[in-house]
């Protein structure tokens, strides 16, 4: 769910390639023959699931890929896309289930290509290995997968921050990037998309409390590189047990690195908590299980824990406000844009109804129970 670096969400031009153009791109740029192609849902990029047919004697490799066509604005920042792609390659080499790029015929990881619509826009094109598994959004979640996702969030950020040293990494300093959790106050510019109602009142409350209670504390948080979007559609899992009553899941894929930026460890756990709440019949309890997994790798400091409630609320606000704003511009994509909104508003309102103290108590006591009885 990426948006611009120094730009506003409304400047975005989403690619509009058809299946025929996608097939031609794969052939011309990557030298592969497509036998099957299908458009995948996406926020402001365009993704196609493609299967390729290999001729006898052709080089070995995967048969299924994702053709990723980046929106025209982010396509003007090749260093940023380079950093995202190199990070994926690095994580794959470190044993994380991350996609890797298939090189172009010229031996590059990406290619800038002209679009099909008016204005002669150019779009960065990559072909990434297709990862197996089912999105968390489509499985019956349980506490075990919440714990695993918390653990993944910490391990991934720790690996990137401690070992990833590619020259392009400096492009991840994205000052006004609307999806960085530090930029919750920027939502003031888009809040009119909500109209006048009780939802807007709560978001305004979140923004004000964020300015007063979180922004002054940022310097005390531990900095790192964030994936920034470990949501229920970007994490793939498969079941490692035959038990239908209580399946055990393992993470089989991590998708969409387009929201990567420099941030703080506590941002990643807050983002993971928020999106896992969307998938639970008991949303307020989820935070403790995700937090326990995260803290099994990287315990939070007192300052970081104290900001968690507002950081989770801030991410709900970002997701809900930006989706409402974008849906006004792209009504044809409303169904996908409003996925989080279906339950997101209910969860955010519930958090504020129950109150920070009670919600935190639930989270921290659950996490403490794990520390006493490691799973």
BALOBA-1460 file (C-alpha; in Angstrom, 3 decimals):
// residues 375
<rec num="1" residu="x" x="0.000" y="0.000" z="0.000"/>
<rec num="2" residu="x" x="2.591" y="2.419" z="-1.074"/>
<rec num="3" residu="x" x="2.357" y="6.126" z="-1.649"/>
<rec num="4" residu="x" x="4.798" y="8.795" z="-2.693"/>
<rec num="5" residu="x" x="8.082" y="9.847" z="-1.146"/>
<rec num="6" residu="x" x="7.832" y="13.643" z="-1.163"/>
<rec num="7" residu="x" x="4.513" y="13.542" z="-3.009"/>
<rec num="8" residu="x" x="0.883" y="13.347" z="-2.034"/>
<rec num="9" residu="x" x="-1.293" y="10.265" z="-2.662"/>
<rec num="10" residu="x" x="-3.475" y="12.048" z="-5.196"/>
<rec num="11" residu="x" x="-0.657" y="12.413" z="-7.769"/>
<rec num="12" residu="x" x="-0.544" y="8.687" z="-8.469"/>
<rec num="13" residu="x" x="-0.968" y="7.120" z="-11.890"/>
<rec num="14" residu="x" x="-1.671" y="3.426" z="-11.552"/>
<rec num="15" residu="x" x="-0.517" y="1.351" z="-14.550"/>
<rec num="16" residu="x" x="-3.315" y="0.074" z="-16.810"/>
<rec num="17" residu="x" x="-1.742" y="-2.749" z="-18.806"/>
<rec num="18" residu="x" x="-3.975" y="-5.507" z="-20.190"/>
<rec num="19" residu="x" x="-3.147" y="-9.214" z="-20.155"/>
<rec num="20" residu="x" x="-2.022" y="-9.053" z="-23.784"/>
<rec num="21" residu="x" x="0.415" y="-6.184" z="-23.052"/>
<rec num="22" residu="x" x="1.676" y="-8.007" z="-19.954"/>
<rec num="23" residu="x" x="2.355" y="-11.129" z="-22.029"/>
<rec num="24" residu="x" x="4.253" y="-9.079" z="-24.629"/>
<rec num="25" residu="x" x="6.295" y="-7.361" z="-21.880"/>
<rec num="26" residu="x" x="7.440" y="-10.677" z="-20.402"/>
<rec num="27" residu="x" x="8.476" y="-11.906" z="-23.856"/>
<rec num="28" residu="x" x="10.207" y="-8.713" z="-24.989"/>
<rec num="29" residu="x" x="11.930" y="-7.694" z="-21.742"/>
<rec num="30" residu="x" x="12.659" y="-11.059" z="-20.092"/>
<rec num="31" residu="x" x="12.679" y="-13.433" z="-23.062"/>
<rec num="32" residu="x" x="10.076" y="-15.794" z="-21.608"/>
<rec num="33" residu="x" x="6.962" y="-17.174" z="-23.304"/>
<rec num="34" residu="x" x="3.792" y="-16.786" z="-21.214"/>
<rec num="35" residu="x" x="1.374" y="-19.705" z="-21.247"/>
<rec num="36" residu="x" x="-1.073" y="-18.229" z="-18.704"/>
<rec num="37" residu="x" x="-1.618" y="-14.769" z="-17.169"/>
<rec num="38" residu="x" x="-3.965" y="-13.340" z="-14.530"/>
<rec num="39" residu="x" x="-4.302" y="-9.852" z="-13.029"/>
<rec num="40" residu="x" x="-3.788" y="-9.723" z="-9.244"/>
<rec num="41" residu="x" x="-5.421" y="-7.139" z="-6.921"/>
<rec num="42" residu="x" x="-3.148" y="-4.243" z="-5.933"/>
<rec num="43" residu="x" x="-3.199" y="-0.762" z="-4.411"/>
<rec num="44" residu="x" x="-1.364" y="1.610" z="-6.743"/>
<rec num="45" residu="x" x="0.966" y="-0.693" z="-8.693"/>
<rec num="46" residu="x" x="-0.142" y="-3.423" z="-11.108"/>
<rec num="47" residu="x" x="0.661" y="-7.114" z="-10.597"/>
<rec num="48" residu="x" x="0.142" y="-10.108" z="-12.900"/>
<rec num="49" residu="x" x="0.533" y="-13.783" z="-11.994"/>
<rec num="50" residu="x" x="2.193" y="-15.390" z="-15.016"/>
<rec num="51" residu="x" x="3.119" y="-18.953" z="-15.871"/>
<rec num="52" residu="x" x="5.836" y="-19.435" z="-18.485"/>
<rec num="53" residu="x" x="6.476" y="-22.361" z="-20.794"/>
<rec num="54" residu="x" x="10.085" y="-23.429" z="-21.173"/>
<rec num="55" residu="x" x="11.497" y="-24.851" z="-24.373"/>
<rec num="56" residu="x" x="13.656" y="-27.995" z="-24.290"/>
<rec num="57" residu="x" x="17.181" y="-27.204" z="-23.250"/>
<rec num="58" residu="x" x="16.177" y="-23.845" z="-21.747"/>
<rec num="59" residu="x" x="17.864" y="-22.736" z="-18.535"/>
<rec num="60" residu="x" x="16.358" y="-24.154" z="-15.366"/>
<rec num="61" residu="x" x="14.227" y="-21.854" z="-13.297"/>
<rec num="62" residu="x" x="10.797" y="-21.235" z="-11.845"/>
<rec num="63" residu="x" x="7.724" y="-21.595" z="-14.026"/>
<rec num="64" residu="x" x="5.569" y="-19.062" z="-12.185"/>
<rec num="65" residu="x" x="6.266" y="-15.375" z="-11.598"/>
<rec num="66" residu="x" x="4.684" y="-12.094" z="-10.617"/>
<rec num="67" residu="x" x="5.088" y="-9.347" z="-13.196"/>
<rec num="68" residu="x" x="5.219" y="-6.190" z="-11.071"/>
<rec num="69" residu="x" x="4.585" y="-2.884" z="-12.859"/>
<rec num="70" residu="x" x="5.301" y="0.032" z="-10.516"/>
<rec num="71" residu="x" x="3.146" y="3.191" z="-10.613"/>
<rec num="72" residu="x" x="4.509" y="6.032" z="-12.729"/>
<rec num="73" residu="x" x="5.593" y="8.213" z="-9.786"/>
<rec num="74" residu="x" x="7.581" y="5.598" z="-7.861"/>
<rec num="75" residu="x" x="9.027" y="4.511" z="-11.216"/>
<rec num="76" residu="x" x="10.881" y="7.840" z="-11.265"/>
<rec num="77" residu="x" x="12.876" y="6.676" z="-8.235"/>
<rec num="78" residu="x" x="14.999" y="3.796" z="-9.531"/>
<rec num="79" residu="x" x="17.278" y="3.888" z="-6.459"/>
<rec num="80" residu="x" x="14.287" y="3.214" z="-4.225"/>
<rec num="81" residu="x" x="13.103" y="0.250" z="-6.325"/>
<rec num="82" residu="x" x="16.704" y="-0.986" z="-6.477"/>
<rec num="83" residu="x" x="16.887" y="-0.871" z="-2.647"/>
<rec num="84" residu="x" x="13.596" y="-2.784" z="-2.297"/>
<rec num="85" residu="x" x="14.679" y="-5.457" z="-4.774"/>
<rec num="86" residu="x" x="18.174" y="-5.836" z="-3.309"/>
<rec num="87" residu="x" x="16.575" y="-6.180" z="0.144"/>
<rec num="88" residu="x" x="14.379" y="-9.012" z="-1.159"/>
<rec num="89" residu="x" x="17.437" y="-10.764" z="-2.638"/>
<rec num="90" residu="x" x="19.363" y="-10.283" z="0.610"/>
<rec num="91" residu="x" x="16.507" y="-11.679" z="2.737"/>
<rec num="92" residu="x" x="16.109" y="-14.677" z="0.439"/>
<rec num="93" residu="x" x="19.832" y="-15.414" z="0.838"/>
<rec num="94" residu="x" x="19.372" y="-15.121" z="4.620"/>
<rec num="95" residu="x" x="16.695" y="-17.807" z="4.569"/>
<rec num="96" residu="x" x="13.542" y="-15.649" z="4.592"/>
<rec num="97" residu="x" x="10.762" y="-16.683" z="2.152"/>
<rec num="98" residu="x" x="11.161" y="-13.645" z="-0.089"/>
<rec num="99" residu="x" x="10.773" y="-13.372" z="-3.869"/>
<rec num="100" residu="x" x="13.802" y="-12.810" z="-6.084"/>
<rec num="101" residu="x" x="13.941" y="-11.116" z="-9.507"/>
<rec num="102" residu="x" x="14.328" y="-12.860" z="-12.861"/>
<rec num="103" residu="x" x="16.854" y="-10.802" z="-14.809"/>
<rec num="104" residu="x" x="15.984" y="-8.970" z="-18.010"/>
<rec num="105" residu="x" x="17.545" y="-10.029" z="-21.314"/>
<rec num="106" residu="x" x="20.160" y="-7.310" z="-20.636"/>
<rec num="107" residu="x" x="20.995" y="-8.819" z="-17.223"/>
<rec num="108" residu="x" x="19.257" y="-6.146" z="-15.116"/>
<rec num="109" residu="x" x="16.815" y="-6.572" z="-12.220"/>
<rec num="110" residu="x" x="14.339" y="-4.071" z="-13.707"/>
<rec num="111" residu="x" x="13.475" y="-2.179" z="-16.882"/>
<rec num="112" residu="x" x="11.753" y="1.177" z="-17.502"/>
<rec num="113" residu="x" x="8.964" y="0.681" z="-20.051"/>
<rec num="114" residu="x" x="6.434" y="2.973" z="-21.762"/>
<rec num="115" residu="x" x="2.789" y="2.676" z="-20.774"/>
<rec num="116" residu="x" x="-0.190" y="2.062" z="-22.993"/>
<rec num="117" residu="x" x="-2.341" y="5.048" z="-21.980"/>
<rec num="118" residu="x" x="-2.202" y="8.782" z="-22.719"/>
<rec num="119" residu="x" x="0.684" y="10.963" z="-21.532"/>
<rec num="120" residu="x" x="3.478" y="8.556" z="-22.464"/>
<rec num="121" residu="x" x="4.063" y="7.593" z="-18.812"/>
<rec num="122" residu="x" x="6.928" y="5.233" z="-18.009"/>
<rec num="123" residu="x" x="6.720" y="2.342" z="-15.553"/>
<rec num="124" residu="x" x="9.415" y="0.253" z="-13.884"/>
<rec num="125" residu="x" x="8.890" y="-3.439" z="-14.617"/>
<rec num="126" residu="x" x="10.209" y="-6.434" z="-12.635"/>
<rec num="127" residu="x" x="9.581" y="-10.170" z="-12.855"/>
<rec num="128" residu="x" x="9.626" y="-11.758" z="-9.385"/>
<rec num="129" residu="x" x="9.456" y="-15.424" z="-8.421"/>
<rec num="130" residu="x" x="5.940" y="-16.469" z="-7.433"/>
<rec num="131" residu="x" x="5.745" y="-17.567" z="-3.794"/>
<rec num="132" residu="x" x="3.483" y="-20.457" z="-2.755"/>
<rec num="133" residu="x" x="1.027" y="-20.285" z="0.127"/>
<rec num="134" residu="x" x="-2.246" y="-18.734" z="1.204"/>
<rec num="135" residu="x" x="-2.580" y="-15.118" z="2.408"/>
<rec num="136" residu="x" x="-3.236" y="-14.862" z="6.160"/>
<rec num="137" residu="x" x="-6.455" y="-13.072" z="5.151"/>
<rec num="138" residu="x" x="-7.801" y="-16.373" z="3.799"/>
<rec num="139" residu="x" x="-6.989" y="-18.768" z="6.650"/>
<rec num="140" residu="x" x="-8.664" y="-19.321" z="10.013"/>
<rec num="141" residu="x" x="-6.105" y="-17.545" z="12.188"/>
<rec num="142" residu="x" x="-5.006" y="-18.709" z="15.618"/>
<rec num="143" residu="x" x="-2.653" y="-17.526" z="18.348"/>
<rec num="144" residu="x" x="0.225" y="-19.595" z="16.930"/>
<rec num="145" residu="x" x="0.269" y="-17.722" z="13.613"/>
<rec num="146" residu="x" x="0.024" y="-14.355" z="15.404"/>
<rec num="147" residu="x" x="3.090" y="-15.309" z="17.467"/>
<rec num="148" residu="x" x="4.957" y="-16.435" z="14.314"/>
<rec num="149" residu="x" x="4.178" y="-13.167" z="12.531"/>
<rec num="150" residu="x" x="5.434" y="-11.145" z="15.503"/>
<rec num="151" residu="x" x="8.637" y="-13.172" z="15.456"/>
<rec num="152" residu="x" x="8.967" y="-12.674" z="11.684"/>
<rec num="153" residu="x" x="8.506" y="-8.891" z="12.005"/>
<rec num="154" residu="x" x="11.365" y="-8.605" z="14.500"/>
<rec num="155" residu="x" x="13.696" y="-11.048" z="12.707"/>
<rec num="156" residu="x" x="13.183" y="-9.364" z="9.330"/>
<rec num="157" residu="x" x="13.854" y="-5.811" z="10.573"/>
<rec num="158" residu="x" x="16.830" y="-6.991" z="12.633"/>
<rec num="159" residu="x" x="18.418" y="-8.736" z="9.628"/>
<rec num="160" residu="x" x="17.877" y="-5.708" z="7.363"/>
<rec num="161" residu="x" x="19.146" y="-3.220" z="9.923"/>
<rec num="162" residu="x" x="22.219" y="-5.165" z="11.014"/>
<rec num="163" residu="x" x="23.405" y="-6.826" z="7.785"/>
<rec num="164" residu="x" x="21.945" y="-5.121" z="4.691"/>
<rec num="165" residu="x" x="24.527" y="-2.641" z="3.394"/>
<rec num="166" residu="x" x="23.760" y="-2.069" z="-0.305"/>
<rec num="167" residu="x" x="24.614" y="1.482" z="-1.589"/>
<rec num="168" residu="x" x="20.949" y="2.056" z="-2.565"/>
<rec num="169" residu="x" x="19.877" y="1.766" z="1.094"/>
<rec num="170" residu="x" x="20.159" y="5.542" z="1.569"/>
<rec num="171" residu="x" x="17.058" y="5.969" z="-0.605"/>
<rec num="172" residu="x" x="14.996" y="4.443" z="2.245"/>
<rec num="173" residu="x" x="15.208" y="7.756" z="4.117"/>
<rec num="174" residu="x" x="11.751" y="8.882" z="2.912"/>
<rec num="175" residu="x" x="10.946" y="12.055" z="4.844"/>
<rec num="176" residu="x" x="7.322" y="12.772" z="3.947"/>
<rec num="177" residu="x" x="6.340" y="9.219" z="2.966"/>
<rec num="178" residu="x" x="2.660" y="9.029" z="3.898"/>
<rec num="179" residu="x" x="2.812" y="5.357" z="5.024"/>
<rec num="180" residu="x" x="5.695" y="5.811" z="7.463"/>
<rec num="181" residu="x" x="4.136" y="5.654" z="10.948"/>
<rec num="182" residu="x" x="6.021" y="8.795" z="12.006"/>
<rec num="183" residu="x" x="3.863" y="10.700" z="9.502"/>
<rec num="184" residu="x" x="0.430" y="10.133" z="11.076"/>
<rec num="185" residu="x" x="0.128" y="13.959" z="11.477"/>
<rec num="186" residu="x" x="0.152" y="14.289" z="7.643"/>
<rec num="187" residu="x" x="-3.345" y="12.715" z="7.646"/>
<rec num="188" residu="x" x="-4.696" y="16.200" z="8.449"/>
<rec num="189" residu="x" x="-4.455" y="16.900" z="4.699"/>
<rec num="190" residu="x" x="-6.719" y="13.985" z="3.698"/>
<rec num="191" residu="x" x="-9.209" y="13.746" z="6.536"/>
<rec num="192" residu="x" x="-11.962" y="15.537" z="4.581"/>
<rec num="193" residu="x" x="-12.410" y="12.270" z="2.652"/>
<rec num="194" residu="x" x="-14.171" y="10.917" z="5.770"/>
<rec num="195" residu="x" x="-16.863" y="13.601" z="5.777"/>
<rec num="196" residu="x" x="-18.266" y="14.680" z="9.165"/>
<rec num="197" residu="x" x="-19.047" y="11.751" z="11.469"/>
<rec num="198" residu="x" x="-18.005" y="9.841" z="14.597"/>
<rec num="199" residu="x" x="-15.195" y="8.138" z="12.678"/>
<rec num="200" residu="x" x="-13.593" y="11.431" z="11.814"/>
<rec num="201" residu="x" x="-13.803" y="12.490" z="15.472"/>
<rec num="202" residu="x" x="-11.806" y="9.439" z="16.567"/>
<rec num="203" residu="x" x="-9.165" y="9.899" z="13.843"/>
<rec num="204" residu="x" x="-8.751" y="13.566" z="14.826"/>
<rec num="205" residu="x" x="-8.260" y="12.387" z="18.410"/>
<rec num="206" residu="x" x="-5.611" y="9.892" z="17.287"/>
<rec num="207" residu="x" x="-3.742" y="12.554" z="15.281"/>
<rec num="208" residu="x" x="-3.736" y="15.041" z="18.177"/>
<rec num="209" residu="x" x="-2.625" y="12.467" z="20.757"/>
<rec num="210" residu="x" x="0.027" y="11.234" z="18.320"/>
<rec num="211" residu="x" x="1.477" y="14.752" z="17.982"/>
<rec num="212" residu="x" x="1.630" y="15.187" z="21.754"/>
<rec num="213" residu="x" x="2.569" y="11.716" z="23.011"/>
<rec num="214" residu="x" x="4.440" y="9.924" z="20.204"/>
<rec num="215" residu="x" x="6.300" y="12.487" z="18.082"/>
<rec num="216" residu="x" x="8.359" y="13.873" z="21.028"/>
<rec num="217" residu="x" x="9.378" y="10.297" z="21.983"/>
<rec num="218" residu="x" x="10.621" y="9.186" z="18.531"/>
<rec num="219" residu="x" x="14.254" y="9.982" z="19.361"/>
<rec num="220" residu="x" x="14.124" y="7.494" z="22.257"/>
<rec num="221" residu="x" x="12.965" y="4.594" z="20.007"/>
<rec num="222" residu="x" x="15.490" y="2.246" z="18.384"/>
<rec num="223" residu="x" x="15.856" y="3.022" z="14.688"/>
<rec num="224" residu="x" x="15.861" y="0.362" z="11.968"/>
<rec num="225" residu="x" x="14.727" y="-0.409" z="8.420"/>
<rec num="226" residu="x" x="11.012" y="-1.289" z="8.349"/>
<rec num="227" residu="x" x="9.283" y="-3.553" z="5.826"/>
<rec num="228" residu="x" x="6.384" y="-1.265" z="6.663"/>
<rec num="229" residu="x" x="3.439" y="-3.331" z="5.398"/>
<rec num="230" residu="x" x="3.281" y="-6.777" z="7.005"/>
<rec num="231" residu="x" x="-0.435" y="-6.995" z="6.425"/>
<rec num="232" residu="x" x="-2.805" y="-9.934" z="6.128"/>
<rec num="233" residu="x" x="-2.493" y="-9.997" z="2.312"/>
<rec num="234" residu="x" x="1.314" y="-9.612" z="2.236"/>
<rec num="235" residu="x" x="2.110" y="-12.622" z="4.426"/>
<rec num="236" residu="x" x="1.610" y="-16.088" z="2.938"/>
<rec num="237" residu="x" x="1.366" y="-19.192" z="5.104"/>
<rec num="238" residu="x" x="1.012" y="-22.904" z="4.676"/>
<rec num="239" residu="x" x="-0.096" y="-25.465" z="7.200"/>
<rec num="240" residu="x" x="2.630" y="-27.659" z="8.671"/>
<rec num="241" residu="x" x="0.211" y="-29.997" z="10.463"/>
<rec num="242" residu="x" x="-2.705" y="-32.237" z="9.544"/>
<rec num="243" residu="x" x="-4.851" y="-31.018" z="12.453"/>
<rec num="244" residu="x" x="-7.977" y="-29.315" z="11.133"/>
<rec num="245" residu="x" x="-9.093" y="-28.165" z="14.588"/>
<rec num="246" residu="x" x="-5.867" y="-26.328" z="15.408"/>
<rec num="247" residu="x" x="-3.590" y="-26.134" z="12.360"/>
<rec num="248" residu="x" x="0.032" y="-25.092" z="12.846"/>
<rec num="249" residu="x" x="1.150" y="-22.563" z="10.246"/>
<rec num="250" residu="x" x="4.510" y="-21.474" z="8.961"/>
<rec num="251" residu="x" x="5.195" y="-18.333" z="6.957"/>
<rec num="252" residu="x" x="5.868" y="-19.323" z="3.329"/>
<rec num="253" residu="x" x="6.071" y="-15.901" z="1.701"/>
<rec num="254" residu="x" x="6.663" y="-12.210" z="2.416"/>
<rec num="255" residu="x" x="5.301" y="-9.893" z="-0.282"/>
<rec num="256" residu="x" x="5.383" y="-6.219" z="-1.271"/>
<rec num="257" residu="x" x="8.461" y="-4.296" z="-0.138"/>
<rec num="258" residu="x" x="7.275" y="-1.007" z="-1.669"/>
<rec num="259" residu="x" x="6.626" y="0.603" z="1.751"/>
<rec num="260" residu="x" x="10.154" y="0.002" z="3.050"/>
<rec num="261" residu="x" x="11.660" y="2.976" z="4.832"/>
<rec num="262" residu="x" x="13.800" y="3.929" z="7.785"/>
<rec num="263" residu="x" x="11.707" y="3.885" z="10.931"/>
<rec num="264" residu="x" x="11.759" y="2.155" z="14.307"/>
<rec num="265" residu="x" x="11.421" y="-1.425" z="15.524"/>
<rec num="266" residu="x" x="8.255" y="-0.584" z="17.447"/>
<rec num="267" residu="x" x="6.625" y="0.624" z="14.199"/>
<rec num="268" residu="x" x="6.848" y="-2.873" z="12.691"/>
<rec num="269" residu="x" x="5.210" y="-4.633" z="15.630"/>
<rec num="270" residu="x" x="2.437" y="-1.998" z="15.725"/>
<rec num="271" residu="x" x="1.729" y="-2.435" z="12.007"/>
<rec num="272" residu="x" x="1.651" y="-6.243" z="12.365"/>
<rec num="273" residu="x" x="-0.709" y="-6.021" z="15.359"/>
<rec num="274" residu="x" x="-3.096" y="-3.735" z="13.495"/>
<rec num="275" residu="x" x="-3.375" y="-5.961" z="10.415"/>
<rec num="276" residu="x" x="-3.666" y="-9.171" z="12.436"/>
<rec num="277" residu="x" x="-6.532" y="-7.585" z="14.403"/>
<rec num="278" residu="x" x="-8.418" y="-7.371" z="11.098"/>
<rec num="279" residu="x" x="-8.259" y="-11.161" z="10.834"/>
<rec num="280" residu="x" x="-9.325" y="-12.155" z="14.344"/>
<rec num="281" residu="x" x="-12.760" y="-12.829" z="15.879"/>
<rec num="282" residu="x" x="-11.249" y="-11.502" z="19.150"/>
<rec num="283" residu="x" x="-9.266" y="-8.498" z="17.846"/>
<rec num="284" residu="x" x="-8.315" y="-6.807" z="21.115"/>
<rec num="285" residu="x" x="-6.480" y="-9.914" z="22.328"/>
<rec num="286" residu="x" x="-4.307" y="-10.243" z="19.204"/>
<rec num="287" residu="x" x="-1.699" y="-7.670" z="20.236"/>
<rec num="288" residu="x" x="-0.372" y="-9.781" z="23.088"/>
<rec num="289" residu="x" x="0.397" y="-12.783" z="20.867"/>
<rec num="290" residu="x" x="2.076" y="-10.692" z="18.135"/>
<rec num="291" residu="x" x="4.019" y="-8.769" z="20.805"/>
<rec num="292" residu="x" x="5.165" y="-12.017" z="22.453"/>
<rec num="293" residu="x" x="6.537" y="-13.288" z="19.136"/>
<rec num="294" residu="x" x="8.265" y="-9.975" z="18.444"/>
<rec num="295" residu="x" x="9.778" y="-9.797" z="21.938"/>
<rec num="296" residu="x" x="11.098" y="-13.364" z="21.691"/>
<rec num="297" residu="x" x="13.592" y="-11.804" z="19.243"/>
<rec num="298" residu="x" x="13.708" y="-8.165" z="20.347"/>
<rec num="299" residu="x" x="12.153" y="-7.046" z="23.675"/>
<rec num="300" residu="x" x="10.690" y="-3.514" z="23.539"/>
<rec num="301" residu="x" x="11.836" y="-0.760" z="25.895"/>
<rec num="302" residu="x" x="9.395" y="0.908" z="28.301"/>
<rec num="303" residu="x" x="9.165" y="3.979" z="26.024"/>
<rec num="304" residu="x" x="8.390" y="1.798" z="23.006"/>
<rec num="305" residu="x" x="5.745" y="-0.184" z="24.883"/>
<rec num="306" residu="x" x="4.160" y="3.041" z="26.098"/>
<rec num="307" residu="x" x="3.611" y="4.201" z="22.504"/>
<rec num="308" residu="x" x="2.192" y="0.921" z="21.194"/>
<rec num="309" residu="x" x="-1.517" y="1.703" z="21.628"/>
<rec num="310" residu="x" x="-1.246" y="5.011" z="19.749"/>
<rec num="311" residu="x" x="0.979" y="3.497" z="17.060"/>
<rec num="312" residu="x" x="-1.587" y="0.758" z="16.366"/>
<rec num="313" residu="x" x="-4.357" y="3.401" z="16.357"/>
<rec num="314" residu="x" x="-2.213" y="5.545" z="14.070"/>
<rec num="315" residu="x" x="-1.842" y="2.737" z="11.552"/>
<rec num="316" residu="x" x="-5.594" y="2.091" z="11.578"/>
<rec num="317" residu="x" x="-6.068" y="5.814" z="10.903"/>
<rec num="318" residu="x" x="-3.545" y="5.857" z="8.051"/>
<rec num="319" residu="x" x="-5.122" y="2.842" z="6.382"/>
<rec num="320" residu="x" x="-8.703" y="4.073" z="6.750"/>
<rec num="321" residu="x" x="-8.146" y="7.726" z="5.789"/>
<rec num="322" residu="x" x="-5.873" y="7.036" z="2.795"/>
<rec num="323" residu="x" x="-8.204" y="4.304" z="1.517"/>
<rec num="324" residu="x" x="-11.197" y="6.688" z="1.723"/>
<rec num="325" residu="x" x="-9.201" y="9.418" z="-0.017"/>
<rec num="326" residu="x" x="-7.962" y="7.086" z="-2.785"/>
<rec num="327" residu="x" x="-11.406" y="5.530" z="-3.326"/>
<rec num="328" residu="x" x="-12.779" y="8.986" z="-4.157"/>
<rec num="329" residu="x" x="-10.216" y="9.199" z="-6.965"/>
<rec num="330" residu="x" x="-10.423" y="5.578" z="-8.173"/>
<rec num="331" residu="x" x="-14.030" y="4.491" z="-7.598"/>
<rec num="332" residu="x" x="-13.521" y="1.458" z="-9.853"/>
<rec num="333" residu="x" x="-10.960" y="0.112" z="-7.309"/>
<rec num="334" residu="x" x="-13.111" y="0.826" z="-4.232"/>
<rec num="335" residu="x" x="-13.705" y="-2.806" z="-3.299"/>
<rec num="336" residu="x" x="-9.971" y="-3.563" z="-2.965"/>
<rec num="337" residu="x" x="-9.153" y="-0.212" z="-1.378"/>
<rec num="338" residu="x" x="-11.769" y="-0.648" z="1.330"/>
<rec num="339" residu="x" x="-10.795" y="-4.190" z="2.421"/>
<rec num="340" residu="x" x="-9.424" y="-2.949" z="5.746"/>
<rec num="341" residu="x" x="-12.345" y="-0.560" z="6.262"/>
<rec num="342" residu="x" x="-14.851" y="-3.421" z="6.441"/>
<rec num="343" residu="x" x="-13.720" y="-4.257" z="9.961"/>
<rec num="344" residu="x" x="-11.093" y="-1.572" z="10.594"/>
<rec num="345" residu="x" x="-13.478" y="1.129" z="11.772"/>
<rec num="346" residu="x" x="-15.150" y="-1.278" z="14.179"/>
<rec num="347" residu="x" x="-11.796" y="-2.263" z="15.716"/>
<rec num="348" residu="x" x="-10.492" y="1.304" z="16.024"/>
<rec num="349" residu="x" x="-13.720" y="2.453" z="17.694"/>
<rec num="350" residu="x" x="-13.578" y="-0.540" z="20.053"/>
<rec num="351" residu="x" x="-9.991" y="0.259" z="21.048"/>
<rec num="352" residu="x" x="-10.997" y="3.764" z="22.066"/>
<rec num="353" residu="x" x="-14.153" y="2.584" z="23.774"/>
<rec num="354" residu="x" x="-12.208" y="0.098" z="25.949"/>
<rec num="355" residu="x" x="-9.384" y="2.584" z="26.476"/>
<rec num="356" residu="x" x="-5.590" y="2.542" z="26.297"/>
<rec num="357" residu="x" x="-4.977" y="1.297" z="29.831"/>
<rec num="358" residu="x" x="-7.237" y="-1.780" z="29.556"/>
<rec num="359" residu="x" x="-6.032" y="-2.706" z="26.055"/>
<rec num="360" residu="x" x="-2.361" y="-2.414" z="27.041"/>
<rec num="361" residu="x" x="-2.959" y="-4.469" z="30.191"/>
<rec num="362" residu="x" x="-4.405" y="-7.257" z="28.030"/>
<rec num="363" residu="x" x="-1.500" y="-7.134" z="25.568"/>
<rec num="364" residu="x" x="1.264" y="-6.986" z="28.157"/>
<rec num="365" residu="x" x="-0.186" y="-9.723" z="30.388"/>
<rec num="366" residu="x" x="-0.512" y="-12.055" z="27.379"/>
<rec num="367" residu="x" x="3.078" y="-11.333" z="26.329"/>
<rec num="368" residu="x" x="4.274" y="-11.907" z="29.911"/>
<rec num="369" residu="x" x="2.520" y="-15.300" z="30.022"/>
<rec num="370" residu="x" x="4.507" y="-16.374" z="26.930"/>
<rec num="371" residu="x" x="7.764" y="-15.247" z="28.551"/>
<rec num="372" residu="x" x="6.956" y="-17.428" z="31.576"/>
<rec num="373" residu="x" x="5.929" y="-20.424" z="29.437"/>
<rec num="374" residu="x" x="7.779" y="-20.240" z="26.144"/>
<rec num="375" residu="x" x="5.785" y="-21.972" z="23.348"/>
